Amino acid sequence: MPKDAAVEEFAGLVRALKARDGRSYEALGRRLSVSASTLHRYCSGATVPEEFAVVVRLALLCGADEEERRALEAAWTEADRARRRAASPAPTPVPAVSAAPESNPEPSAPEPGPGPAPDPTAPDPTAPEAPRARPRRGAPAPLLVAAAVALVVLALAAALLGHPTRTASAPAPASTAPGRTAAPLPFTWSIGSQLWEGGCGHTYLVDRAPRAVAPPPVAADSGAWAGTHGAVHGGEALVRITVQGRSPSDAVVLHALHVRVVDRAAPLPWNAYRMDNGCGGAVTPRHFAVDLDRPRPLARPVDGLDASGAKVRKIPAVSFPYKVTSSDPEELLVSARTAGCDCRWYLELEWSAGGRTGTVRITDGGKPFRTSGTRGRPAYVHDSAEGRWITDSDSGQTG
């Protein structure tokens, strides 16, 4: 299948940056938090990064100037559009339904029929007009005055005591003065919520039989695959938060990351589909571990491991606070696990800058993240030789 021209152009720019940097796929991929094979697919044009944050980090690591960054962003935008077009199923054409010709385009006027029977109570137009009765003068004025006074008293009572139903539904007053808008955040943030461990390992829960589930996608197309199948993260969800300041000199301080679980339910009774056959990455990046089964989950910093060399090297975890600027972004990787619930959750990031403080809610496109336990669920892996999903026992895997 020939590569799209936009994808090939983007891949050429990535190859040029990688060649200029001089590091191996393994070493550069480790700095980008992707596997060596994933970075190689970026360079060959086999796939396109799902998020521009990866491209930003690549440009910074390889020393790209401002003009090169703009060219890289434009190329990625076109390549990502091409990737989405290729991943989206072609719409089924809807046959045009031609309107049947009307047999009676202009309805004929109804035939005049016999008129309605005369109303015996209606006045006879031929009879002489009866003299009109004069309106009575001298209406009961005291009654009108009393009614007006009662209305005034009721209005005053309502104004003083207030209407209880209106008070309950009244909108809250605006927090900003009229004519002024809230100041923008001093930083930008983006997320990746369809990440796989090592770029190849992940489990999804899908409410479909194996014959109705498509083969595993490449990691870059996992979002489209999960959306098409209505998939939910099984056992673990990896969320990457990229934070970048707006100013090159005025730093934004990130103080804490909080976890908020908004709903707990029993784990989903769906089938579990594994996106790998036991792949494993040489690098486990440092991250924040979250145990969603705890009553009050915390984001706990955890060391990473680098097993790409002769010796396993520990990557020390870094706790809050962090500082970010426009030229020094920060990436926070969160691993949220559960065994006993179908959890919906989100994150809150505390920050301060230039005398301002605030909290940003981190969600999955406006919705809570969702992770469900997989214990006891039928688990399947994909047999690429036979082109079908098979159980763990058939594949020789357990757990």
N, C-alpha and C positions, 0 to 999 in steps of 0.2 A: 504494500500500500504506500503510495508516494506521500512524502511529508508535505505538510502545508508550508507555503513559502514564509508565512509569518513565524511559524514555529522554527523553521530552519534559520531564519535571520536572528531570532532570539538565542538559539543554541550557539550560533557563531559568536555572538557577543560574550556569552558565558565561557565558551572555550578560550576566547582571547584573554579574558580576565584570569581564568585558571592558569593559562600558560604564563602570563605575566607574574602571577604570584609564585609559581615554582613549586608549591607544595604538592604532595601526593593527594589522590582522591580521598584516601583514608584520613590524612591529617587535616585537609581543608574541610572535609565533611564533618569531622569532629567539631571544628569551630562553628560550623553552621547547624549543628545538632541534627544532621541527617547522615544516613549510611553512605559508604563509598559507592555502592551500586546505585543509590538514588542520585547522587551527584553526577555519576557517569551518565545516567539517563538524561539529566538536564543538558549535559554537554553534547550528547549525541542527538538530541531532539526527540528521543523516545517518549518523553513526557515533559510537562511544564509545571513549575511550582504552582500550587493552588493559591498561595498567598504571596503578595509582593514583599512582605516582611523578610522572607528568605532572600530575595533579590537585593534588598537594601543591605542586609548583613554581608552578602557576598561582595557588593560594591565597596563597602567600608573596609573589609578585610583585604581586598585586593588593591586598595588605593585609587579607586576611580575618582576622577574629578567631577565637577558639577555638570559639565556638558555630557560626559559619559553616563552619568546617572540618569539624566533626562532621556538620553537615547535608549538606555536600558529599560526605563519605565515605559516608554512608548512601545518598544518592541515587546515587552512582556504583556502589555495591555492587549495588543493585537493577537499575540500567541495564545493568551488565556481565552480570548473570545473564540478563537479557532478551536481550542480544546473543548470549550463548553458546547460549541456547535456539534463537534464530533461525538461528545458524550450524550447529548440529548437525543432521544428517539424522534425519528421523523414523524410529524403529525399526520394522523390518518385523515385523508381527504374526505370531506363530508359531501355526499352527492347533492347536487343542487335539486331542489324540488320545485318544479315549474307549477305555477298556479293554474288550476284548471279554469278554462274560459267560463265566464258566467253565462248561464243559460238565459237569465233575465237581467241584463245589465241595468235596465231602468224599470223599477217596479211601476206597474200601472196604477193609476189612481183608483181608489176603491169606488165601487158603484154606489151612487147615492141610494140610501135605503130610507125606510120610513123614519121620520124624526121621532124623538123621544115623546113619550106620552106627556100631555100637558099636566103641569103640577097644579093641583086644585088650590094649593095655598098661594101660588104666585099671583101678583096683582094683574088685573086685566088692563092691557095697555089702552083699550078703548074706553075704559071707565074714566069718569072725571076725577082729577087729582084731589085727594082728600086734603083738607087743611092741615098744615104742619103744626105740631104742638110746640109751643114756646118753651125754651129751656127755663128751668126754675132758677130764679135769682135767690140770692141769700143762701149759698151752700153752707154746710156746717163748718164754719171757719175754725171753731175751737178744736175740732177733731184734726184738721190739717196741721194746726200749730203743734198739737200734742205729738203727732207723728214725726214732724220735723225735729222736735226736741229730742225724741227717743233716738232718732238716727244719729244726731250729733253726739249724744251720750255714748252710744255704742261705738262710734268711730274713735272717740277719745279713749275709751277703755281699751280698744284694740291697740291703739298707738302706745299706751302706757304699759300694758301687760305683755304685749307681743303675741303673735300667733304661734302656738307650739309646733305645728306641722311645718310652717315656713322656716322656722329657726333650724329645724333638723336638716332640712334640705338646702339651706342657703349655702352658696359657694364660699369657700374660705377667701379671705382678702388676699390680694396679690402681694407677694413678698418684695417686689420691686416697685419703685415709684412710677406713677403714670408717665409714659413717654420714654422710659428707660428699659433696657433689656439686660438680662444677666450677662456678666462678663464671660467670655469663652474660657474653656479650660486652658491652662498653660502647657498642655501636652496632648498628644494624640495616643490612642491605643487601638490595637486590633487583636483578634484572637484566631486561633486555629483549634477547632473542636473535633476534627476527624483525623487525629493523629494515630499512628500505629507504632508500637514499641519496636525500635530498631528500624523503622521504615517498612516493616513487613509483617509484624505479628499483632493480631487483634482478634477479638471475638465480638460478634454481633448477635443479638436476639432478634429473630424474625418470625412473625406469625404466618409462616407458609410451609408447605411440604417441600422436601428437597427438590422435587421435579419442577417446582415453580420458582426456584431461586436461581438467579444468573450466576455464572462463575465469578470468582473473586476478581475485583478490579485491581489496577495498580494503585498504590497509595495516593497518588495525586488525584485520582477520580473517586476516592472513597465517599466524598460528600454526595455526589450524584447517585452512586450506588445505594447508599444508605437511605437517601430521600425517596428513591424509586420503590424500595422494599419496605419503607416504614420501619427501618431497623433502629434498635436501641443498643447503646453500649452495654456489653455483657461483662460483668465483673469489674471492669476498670474503664475509666474515661481519662484520656490525656488531653489537657487543655493548655495551649501555649499562649501567653499574653505578652505582646510586644508593646513596650511603652517608650515613646520618644518625645523629648521636650521640643518646644517651638523656638527656643532661643539658643544660640550657640554659647552664651555666657551665663545666663540666668538659669541655674539648676533648679529642677523640681525634685523634692525629697519624697520618696515613697516610704511610708512609715510601717504599714502593716497590711496583711491580707487576711480577711475574715471569710468564713464559710457559713452560709445560711441555707439550711434545709427547709424547704417550704412544704414538702409533702412526702409522707412515707406510706408505702403500701406493700402488700406481699409481692415477692418477686414474680415477674411475668412467667406464665406457664407456656413459653414459646420454645422453639428449637434454637439451639446455639450453633452458629456457623463460624468456623475459624478461617481466618484469611491467610493462613500459612500452614506449612507442614513441619512446624518446629524450627523455624528460622530464628536466628539470634544475632544481635549486633555486637560488635566488639567494644562499643562504647555505650555505657549507661550514663546519661547526663545527670548532673545534680538536679534535684527537683524538690517540690513541696509535696509531701505525702498527706493525703486526707483519708481518714477512716470514716466513711459515711454511716457506719453502723453504731458509732458512738453517739450518746445523747447530744453532746455539743462538739461537733467535729472541729478540729484545728488544722491549720496548714503548717505542717512540721517540716523544717528543712532537712534534707537527706543528702548524704554524700553520693557522688557518682563514681563510676569505675571505668578505667580505660585499660582494656585487655588487648589492645592492638599491637603492643610491643612484646618483648621477651618477658617482661615482668608486668604484673597487674599494678596499675597506678591509681591511687585514690584521687578523685576530684573533689576537693573540700566544698562542703555546702556553704552558702553565704546567707546569713540571716539579714533581716531588715535592720536599719534603713538602707535604701538604695538612692543614688542620685542619677538623674538622667538630664541630658541636654539634646539639642538637635543633632549634634555630631557624636553623641555617646548614648545610644539607646540601650535599653535593658530588656532581657527576655526572662520571663518567669514561667517555668513549666510545672504544672499541677497534675498529680496523679491521684484521682479520686477512686477509691475501691469500695466495694460492698459485696457481702455474701448473703445478707438476709433481708434486703428490702428493694423495692422499686422506688428509688429516691429521685426527687426533683430538687435542684439546688442551684445557687448562684454564688458569686464572690463579691466582696466589697474591698476596694483598694483605697486606703487612706493616704492623703498627700498634703503637702504644703509647699508654697512658693510665694516669695515676695510679700509676706505678711498675710497671705490668704491660706485657708485650710479647707479641706473638703473630703468627700467620699464619693467614689465612682462605683456604680453597680456594674459588674461584669456579667453579662448574660450571653446566651447563644442566639444572637439576632433578636433580642427582645423577649425571648422565652427562657425559662430555666433550663440548665443542663439536666440530662436524665441518664441514670445509670441503674441497672438492675442486676441482681445476683443470678448466677447460672447453676448453682448447686442442684444436682438431681435432674437437670434438663438434658434431653438427648443432644449429643454433640456430633457435628459433622465436619469433615474436611473434604476438600475438593481433589478428586483424582484426575489430574490433567491428562493422563494416558487414556482413560475411559471417558473423560468428559462428563463426569457426574459426581454428585456429592455422595460420600460413603461415611459410615459411622467410624468412631474411633477404634472400635474392636476390629473392623475390617481393615483399617489402615495400620494396625499394630501399635497405635498410640493409646495412652490411658490418661485419665484425669481431664 
